[in-house]
């Protein structure tokens, strides 16, 4: 494939190609340019923009539905365009308002270069899916959100991947949750996402419900949460799960590492740490070599231009 052909592949198509392999796609949760750069340097094939991470890193608030559509789209655009060859799945929460808001959210994610997004059935004043006290909208209202997303995709002539998420396992039980996911798939969702699966039995029924249907299943692996049944990527593949999200994979170590460093500084205990990265290492992860190469090429061109003039 030529470079031009490679560049012409849409983000949605890139994600669909990965899902078509039948292997479980492991997506680390990123929330800013730095975490995205580190995930790209680690060689992941797909990234996930965690809404909780964006809420905490961008506005310094817990995941309680406080981030706006604009804040989420701006962050997604920045992450998706660091390396457009690596698809990004983004959290779209509840769509940020009415049916018209959902439609516009999807349009803006398409323009931003997002490959796929998940849309849920919590009330607009939502909270993290692993907290107690969630409330969900009716099935009909949920499906209007999914339909609005499908219409936005169709209007834009896009192949962005629509992921239908339900939080009703906690509020209505497994039967209702599966009913909603089946209905969302019929409306046009490509992937289903049962939030807060906590037992092996729930996971098995969830996977069995969509086996052989052509609908991809997603499992949200939130480390440290009692509402997340723990699976390795290899085990997920045995269940037939298509996507594994790890939303806290960067957040938790960042919290632990930064908290320790600040406590040490406050206590006057800063010592040379053999595991501490240098500024040069961090700059390299964040594209320093690429920018320097651009500078070199431009300088070479200028020198040649000046020489040719004389």
C-alpha beads as a LAMMPS data file, in Angstrom:
LAMMPS data file: protein, C-alpha beads

310 atoms
309 bonds

1 atom types
1 bond types

-500.0 500.0 xlo xhi
-500.0 500.0 ylo yhi
-500.0 500.0 zlo zhi

Masses

1 110.0

Atoms # bond

1 1 1 0.000 0.000 0.000
2 1 1 1.367 3.412 -0.979
3 1 1 1.780 6.245 1.504
4 1 1 -1.070 8.111 -0.206
5 1 1 -3.370 5.100 0.066
6 1 1 -2.371 4.632 3.703
7 1 1 -3.217 8.251 4.469
8 1 1 -6.606 7.983 2.736
9 1 1 -7.910 5.236 5.029
10 1 1 -10.504 6.684 7.403
11 1 1 -10.163 6.248 11.184
12 1 1 -13.381 4.226 11.238
13 1 1 -12.110 1.865 8.581
14 1 1 -8.828 1.376 10.454
15 1 1 -10.765 0.362 13.547
16 1 1 -13.055 -1.927 11.569
17 1 1 -10.037 -3.639 10.012
18 1 1 -8.630 -4.348 13.471
19 1 1 -11.958 -5.724 14.690
20 1 1 -12.278 -7.922 11.594
21 1 1 -9.180 -9.914 12.587
22 1 1 -11.174 -11.642 15.329
23 1 1 -8.479 -10.912 17.891
24 1 1 -9.233 -9.012 21.080
25 1 1 -8.259 -5.365 20.643
26 1 1 -6.570 -4.049 23.803
27 1 1 -7.087 -0.292 24.243
28 1 1 -5.253 1.622 26.991
29 1 1 -7.119 4.548 28.485
30 1 1 -5.492 7.898 27.749
31 1 1 -6.703 11.362 28.624
32 1 1 -4.177 13.948 27.428
33 1 1 -1.311 14.354 25.000
34 1 1 1.311 12.973 27.369
35 1 1 -0.527 9.753 28.223
36 1 1 -1.406 9.299 24.538
37 1 1 2.235 9.730 23.527
38 1 1 3.324 7.093 26.032
39 1 1 0.677 4.636 24.822
40 1 1 1.743 5.197 21.223
41 1 1 5.395 4.689 22.158
42 1 1 4.420 1.393 23.802
43 1 1 3.098 0.191 20.446
44 1 1 -0.661 -0.195 21.010
45 1 1 -2.827 -0.596 17.915
46 1 1 -5.744 1.448 19.275
47 1 1 -6.237 4.033 22.022
48 1 1 -9.214 4.808 24.226
49 1 1 -10.009 8.310 25.486
50 1 1 -11.449 7.834 28.956
51 1 1 -14.078 10.343 30.006
52 1 1 -13.092 9.974 33.650
53 1 1 -9.501 10.759 32.762
54 1 1 -10.455 13.819 30.737
55 1 1 -12.668 15.062 33.563
56 1 1 -9.874 14.737 36.114
57 1 1 -7.018 15.989 33.944
58 1 1 -8.802 18.789 32.107
59 1 1 -11.160 20.268 34.710
60 1 1 -9.856 18.671 37.916
61 1 1 -13.191 17.061 38.743
62 1 1 -14.463 13.542 39.392
63 1 1 -16.364 11.710 36.658
64 1 1 -19.837 13.075 37.406
65 1 1 -20.948 14.285 33.986
66 1 1 -19.332 17.706 34.316
67 1 1 -17.256 17.824 31.138
68 1 1 -18.811 19.491 28.125
69 1 1 -19.104 18.324 24.546
70 1 1 -16.523 20.917 23.513
71 1 1 -14.006 19.796 26.129
72 1 1 -14.364 16.161 25.094
73 1 1 -14.201 16.865 21.350
74 1 1 -11.170 19.149 21.699
75 1 1 -9.303 16.531 23.719
76 1 1 -10.264 13.760 21.308
77 1 1 -9.133 15.805 18.310
78 1 1 -5.749 16.461 19.864
79 1 1 -5.193 12.795 20.763
80 1 1 -6.512 11.382 17.479
81 1 1 -4.207 13.582 15.425
82 1 1 -0.955 12.841 17.242
83 1 1 -0.760 9.735 15.064
84 1 1 -3.773 9.402 12.740
85 1 1 -2.692 5.867 11.792
86 1 1 -3.671 4.649 15.272
87 1 1 -7.467 4.704 15.760
88 1 1 -9.008 6.331 18.814
89 1 1 -12.171 5.194 20.584
90 1 1 -13.713 8.061 22.556
91 1 1 -16.186 8.299 25.400
92 1 1 -19.284 10.203 24.266
93 1 1 -21.083 9.853 27.618
94 1 1 -24.826 10.476 27.073
95 1 1 -24.318 12.630 23.977
96 1 1 -24.429 15.843 26.040
97 1 1 -28.102 16.720 25.813
98 1 1 -30.992 16.265 23.414
99 1 1 -31.169 14.221 20.222
100 1 1 -29.785 17.255 18.382
101 1 1 -26.847 17.350 20.799
102 1 1 -26.140 13.666 20.194
103 1 1 -26.231 14.263 16.442
104 1 1 -23.798 17.167 16.748
105 1 1 -21.493 15.251 19.096
106 1 1 -21.135 12.495 16.520
107 1 1 -20.584 15.003 13.709
108 1 1 -17.854 16.706 15.710
109 1 1 -16.175 13.421 16.623
110 1 1 -16.141 12.466 12.937
111 1 1 -14.531 15.798 12.037
112 1 1 -12.028 15.371 14.890
113 1 1 -10.754 12.080 13.461
114 1 1 -12.252 9.767 16.072
115 1 1 -12.562 6.135 14.913
116 1 1 -15.326 5.053 17.282
117 1 1 -17.240 6.183 20.350
118 1 1 -19.537 4.780 23.006
119 1 1 -22.917 6.244 23.866
120 1 1 -24.771 5.276 27.037
121 1 1 -28.237 5.213 28.589
122 1 1 -27.636 7.057 31.852
123 1 1 -29.513 10.279 32.511
124 1 1 -27.730 13.402 31.268
125 1 1 -26.543 14.206 34.794
126 1 1 -24.569 10.956 34.752
127 1 1 -21.778 9.569 36.882
128 1 1 -18.973 7.064 36.510
129 1 1 -20.359 3.650 35.572
130 1 1 -18.635 2.052 38.553
131 1 1 -20.272 4.264 41.180
132 1 1 -23.500 3.531 43.032
133 1 1 -26.711 5.482 42.527
134 1 1 -26.821 5.514 38.731
135 1 1 -30.067 6.359 36.936
136 1 1 -30.928 5.330 33.394
137 1 1 -33.359 6.669 30.827
138 1 1 -36.140 4.606 29.257
139 1 1 -35.427 2.158 26.462
140 1 1 -37.124 4.422 23.913
141 1 1 -35.049 7.450 24.933
142 1 1 -31.881 5.361 24.807
143 1 1 -32.693 4.152 21.312
144 1 1 -33.354 7.704 20.114
145 1 1 -29.770 8.512 21.115
146 1 1 -28.440 5.540 19.161
147 1 1 -30.648 6.415 16.178
148 1 1 -29.422 10.018 16.245
149 1 1 -25.836 8.738 16.180
150 1 1 -26.625 6.450 13.249
151 1 1 -28.251 9.322 11.352
152 1 1 -25.244 11.578 11.983
153 1 1 -22.938 8.889 10.634
154 1 1 -25.142 8.432 7.572
155 1 1 -25.453 12.172 6.933
156 1 1 -21.676 12.593 7.028
157 1 1 -21.033 9.527 4.870
158 1 1 -18.836 8.217 7.656
159 1 1 -17.877 4.736 8.825
160 1 1 -17.240 5.747 12.439
161 1 1 -17.874 2.818 14.790
162 1 1 -20.890 3.219 17.095
163 1 1 -20.617 1.463 20.450
164 1 1 -23.868 1.113 22.394
165 1 1 -23.299 1.072 26.144
166 1 1 -25.864 0.251 28.794
167 1 1 -25.592 0.840 32.529
168 1 1 -28.863 -0.948 33.312
169 1 1 -27.149 -4.066 34.639
170 1 1 -26.881 -2.197 37.948
171 1 1 -30.336 -0.608 37.823
172 1 1 -32.600 -3.095 36.022
173 1 1 -30.726 -6.394 35.880
174 1 1 -29.056 -8.481 33.193
175 1 1 -32.166 -9.380 31.185
176 1 1 -33.080 -5.744 30.604
177 1 1 -29.469 -4.821 29.870
178 1 1 -29.201 -7.490 27.175
179 1 1 -32.579 -6.457 25.757
180 1 1 -31.326 -2.897 25.374
181 1 1 -28.089 -3.935 23.717
182 1 1 -29.923 -6.162 21.235
183 1 1 -32.276 -3.292 20.404
184 1 1 -29.368 -0.871 19.979
185 1 1 -27.674 -3.293 17.593
186 1 1 -30.873 -3.495 15.549
187 1 1 -30.938 0.299 15.300
188 1 1 -27.388 0.315 13.912
189 1 1 -24.770 0.012 16.652
190 1 1 -21.679 -1.965 15.623
191 1 1 -20.418 -2.855 19.098
192 1 1 -22.185 -3.498 22.411
193 1 1 -20.837 -2.515 25.821
194 1 1 -22.321 -3.962 29.014
195 1 1 -21.001 -1.734 31.785
196 1 1 -19.929 -3.002 35.210
197 1 1 -19.944 -6.751 34.547
198 1 1 -18.896 -8.172 37.905
199 1 1 -19.342 -11.964 37.712
200 1 1 -18.301 -14.788 35.425
201 1 1 -21.944 -15.760 34.930
202 1 1 -22.878 -12.258 33.753
203 1 1 -19.937 -12.181 31.377
204 1 1 -20.767 -15.591 29.925
205 1 1 -24.418 -14.695 29.271
206 1 1 -23.393 -11.389 27.743
207 1 1 -20.918 -13.000 25.350
208 1 1 -23.271 -15.867 24.493
209 1 1 -26.054 -13.407 23.648
210 1 1 -24.052 -11.933 20.766
211 1 1 -21.953 -14.866 19.651
212 1 1 -22.294 -15.431 15.911
213 1 1 -24.368 -12.283 15.356
214 1 1 -21.631 -10.150 13.813
215 1 1 -21.964 -7.681 16.698
216 1 1 -18.709 -7.064 18.565
217 1 1 -18.693 -7.276 22.374
218 1 1 -16.659 -4.946 24.587
219 1 1 -15.481 -5.458 28.167
220 1 1 -14.480 -2.553 30.403
221 1 1 -11.567 -3.631 32.591
222 1 1 -11.407 -1.011 35.350
223 1 1 -8.605 -2.099 37.651
224 1 1 -9.431 -1.932 41.321
225 1 1 -13.191 -1.830 40.769
226 1 1 -15.439 -4.436 42.360
227 1 1 -17.802 -3.932 39.415
228 1 1 -15.294 -5.138 36.818
229 1 1 -14.806 -8.865 36.283
230 1 1 -11.074 -9.313 35.826
231 1 1 -9.870 -10.835 32.587
232 1 1 -6.566 -11.042 30.789
233 1 1 -6.577 -10.241 27.059
234 1 1 -5.959 -13.940 26.370
235 1 1 -8.991 -14.922 28.461
236 1 1 -11.060 -12.235 26.747
237 1 1 -10.222 -13.755 23.381
238 1 1 -11.475 -17.132 24.596
239 1 1 -14.804 -15.494 25.471
240 1 1 -14.936 -13.953 22.008
241 1 1 -14.674 -10.391 23.309
242 1 1 -13.645 -7.996 20.551
243 1 1 -12.521 -4.968 22.573
244 1 1 -10.947 -4.641 26.013
245 1 1 -10.823 -1.145 27.485
246 1 1 -8.363 -0.325 30.265
247 1 1 -9.536 3.177 31.243
248 1 1 -7.438 3.468 34.412
249 1 1 -4.189 1.952 33.121
250 1 1 -2.492 5.372 32.993
251 1 1 -4.522 7.188 35.644
252 1 1 -3.777 4.897 38.580
253 1 1 0.032 4.758 38.199
254 1 1 0.063 8.520 37.578
255 1 1 -1.809 9.110 40.838
256 1 1 0.465 6.791 42.816
257 1 1 3.717 8.077 41.298
258 1 1 2.903 11.780 41.456
259 1 1 1.505 11.526 44.991
260 1 1 4.683 9.817 46.219
261 1 1 6.956 12.333 44.497
262 1 1 5.059 15.287 45.966
263 1 1 5.002 13.782 49.446
264 1 1 8.736 13.204 49.241
265 1 1 9.289 16.788 48.103
266 1 1 7.088 18.143 50.885
267 1 1 9.047 16.078 53.422
268 1 1 12.415 17.081 52.001
269 1 1 13.221 13.495 51.048
270 1 1 13.982 13.999 47.356
271 1 1 16.807 11.690 46.358
272 1 1 18.268 10.667 43.045
273 1 1 16.128 7.836 41.717
274 1 1 17.661 5.491 39.168
275 1 1 14.205 4.906 37.676
276 1 1 13.431 8.584 37.151
277 1 1 13.286 9.627 33.509
278 1 1 15.336 12.506 32.172
279 1 1 13.802 15.518 30.422
280 1 1 15.418 14.318 27.187
281 1 1 13.630 10.960 27.438
282 1 1 10.281 12.649 27.938
283 1 1 10.899 15.037 25.057
284 1 1 11.763 12.120 22.771
285 1 1 8.493 10.374 23.635
286 1 1 6.698 13.604 22.817
287 1 1 8.052 13.954 19.301
288 1 1 11.324 15.844 19.774
289 1 1 13.242 13.748 17.226
290 1 1 10.556 14.214 14.591
291 1 1 10.530 17.991 15.042
292 1 1 14.322 18.124 14.952
293 1 1 14.254 16.152 11.699
294 1 1 11.853 18.709 10.216
295 1 1 14.203 21.495 11.340
296 1 1 17.144 19.711 9.723
297 1 1 15.346 19.266 6.406
298 1 1 14.243 22.907 6.345
299 1 1 17.766 24.085 7.214
300 1 1 19.216 21.910 4.443
301 1 1 16.721 23.366 1.984
302 1 1 17.526 26.948 3.057
303 1 1 21.256 26.347 2.683
304 1 1 20.754 24.856 -0.780
305 1 1 18.467 27.723 -1.742
306 1 1 21.015 30.308 -0.615
307 1 1 23.823 28.471 -2.422
308 1 1 21.838 28.270 -5.656
309 1 1 21.189 32.025 -5.517
310 1 1 24.891 32.876 -5.419

Bonds

1 1 1 2
2 1 2 3
3 1 3 4
4 1 4 5
5 1 5 6
6 1 6 7
7 1 7 8
8 1 8 9
9 1 9 10
10 1 10 11
11 1 11 12
12 1 12 13
13 1 13 14
14 1 14 15
15 1 15 16
16 1 16 17
17 1 17 18
18 1 18 19
19 1 19 20
20 1 20 21
21 1 21 22
22 1 22 23
23 1 23 24
24 1 24 25
25 1 25 26
26 1 26 27
27 1 27 28
28 1 28 29
29 1 29 30
30 1 30 31
31 1 31 32
32 1 32 33
33 1 33 34
34 1 34 35
35 1 35 36
36 1 36 37
37 1 37 38
38 1 38 39
39 1 39 40
40 1 40 41
41 1 41 42
42 1 42 43
43 1 43 44
44 1 44 45
45 1 45 46
46 1 46 47
47 1 47 48
48 1 48 49
49 1 49 50
50 1 50 51
51 1 51 52
52 1 52 53
53 1 53 54
54 1 54 55
55 1 55 56
56 1 56 57
57 1 57 58
58 1 58 59
59 1 59 60
60 1 60 61
61 1 61 62
62 1 62 63
63 1 63 64
64 1 64 65
65 1 65 66
66 1 66 67
67 1 67 68
68 1 68 69
69 1 69 70
70 1 70 71
71 1 71 72
72 1 72 73
73 1 73 74
74 1 74 75
75 1 75 76
76 1 76 77
77 1 77 78
78 1 78 79
79 1 79 80
80 1 80 81
81 1 81 82
82 1 82 83
83 1 83 84
84 1 84 85
85 1 85 86
86 1 86 87
87 1 87 88
88 1 88 89
89 1 89 90
90 1 90 91
91 1 91 92
92 1 92 93
93 1 93 94
94 1 94 95
95 1 95 96
96 1 96 97
97 1 97 98
98 1 98 99
99 1 99 100
100 1 100 101
101 1 101 102
102 1 102 103
103 1 103 104
104 1 104 105
105 1 105 106
106 1 106 107
107 1 107 108
108 1 108 109
109 1 109 110
110 1 110 111
111 1 111 112
112 1 112 113
113 1 113 114
114 1 114 115
115 1 115 116
116 1 116 117
117 1 117 118
118 1 118 119
119 1 119 120
120 1 120 121
121 1 121 122
122 1 122 123
123 1 123 124
124 1 124 125
125 1 125 126
126 1 126 127
127 1 127 128
128 1 128 129
129 1 129 130
130 1 130 131
131 1 131 132
132 1 132 133
133 1 133 134
134 1 134 135
135 1 135 136
136 1 136 137
137 1 137 138
138 1 138 139
139 1 139 140
140 1 140 141
141 1 141 142
142 1 142 143
143 1 143 144
144 1 144 145
145 1 145 146
146 1 146 147
147 1 147 148
148 1 148 149
149 1 149 150
150 1 150 151
151 1 151 152
152 1 152 153
153 1 153 154
154 1 154 155
155 1 155 156
156 1 156 157
157 1 157 158
158 1 158 159
159 1 159 160
160 1 160 161
161 1 161 162
162 1 162 163
163 1 163 164
164 1 164 165
165 1 165 166
166 1 166 167
167 1 167 168
168 1 168 169
169 1 169 170
170 1 170 171
171 1 171 172
172 1 172 173
173 1 173 174
174 1 174 175
175 1 175 176
176 1 176 177
177 1 177 178
178 1 178 179
179 1 179 180
180 1 180 181
181 1 181 182
182 1 182 183
183 1 183 184
184 1 184 185
185 1 185 186
186 1 186 187
187 1 187 188
188 1 188 189
189 1 189 190
190 1 190 191
191 1 191 192
192 1 192 193
193 1 193 194
194 1 194 195
195 1 195 196
196 1 196 197
197 1 197 198
198 1 198 199
199 1 199 200
200 1 200 201
201 1 201 202
202 1 202 203
203 1 203 204
204 1 204 205
205 1 205 206
206 1 206 207
207 1 207 208
208 1 208 209
209 1 209 210
210 1 210 211
211 1 211 212
212 1 212 213
213 1 213 214
214 1 214 215
215 1 215 216
216 1 216 217
217 1 217 218
218 1 218 219
219 1 219 220
220 1 220 221
221 1 221 222
222 1 222 223
223 1 223 224
224 1 224 225
225 1 225 226
226 1 226 227
227 1 227 228
228 1 228 229
229 1 229 230
230 1 230 231
231 1 231 232
232 1 232 233
233 1 233 234
234 1 234 235
235 1 235 236
236 1 236 237
237 1 237 238
238 1 238 239
239 1 239 240
240 1 240 241
241 1 241 242
242 1 242 243
243 1 243 244
244 1 244 245
245 1 245 246
246 1 246 247
247 1 247 248
248 1 248 249
249 1 249 250
250 1 250 251
251 1 251 252
252 1 252 253
253 1 253 254
254 1 254 255
255 1 255 256
256 1 256 257
257 1 257 258
258 1 258 259
259 1 259 260
260 1 260 261
261 1 261 262
262 1 262 263
263 1 263 264
264 1 264 265
265 1 265 266
266 1 266 267
267 1 267 268
268 1 268 269
269 1 269 270
270 1 270 271
271 1 271 272
272 1 272 273
273 1 273 274
274 1 274 275
275 1 275 276
276 1 276 277
277 1 277 278
278 1 278 279
279 1 279 280
280 1 280 281
281 1 281 282
282 1 282 283
283 1 283 284
284 1 284 285
285 1 285 286
286 1 286 287
287 1 287 288
288 1 288 289
289 1 289 290
290 1 290 291
291 1 291 292
292 1 292 293
293 1 293 294
294 1 294 295
295 1 295 296
296 1 296 297
297 1 297 298
298 1 298 299
299 1 299 300
300 1 300 301
301 1 301 302
302 1 302 303
303 1 303 304
304 1 304 305
305 1 305 306
306 1 306 307
307 1 307 308
308 1 308 309
309 1 309 310
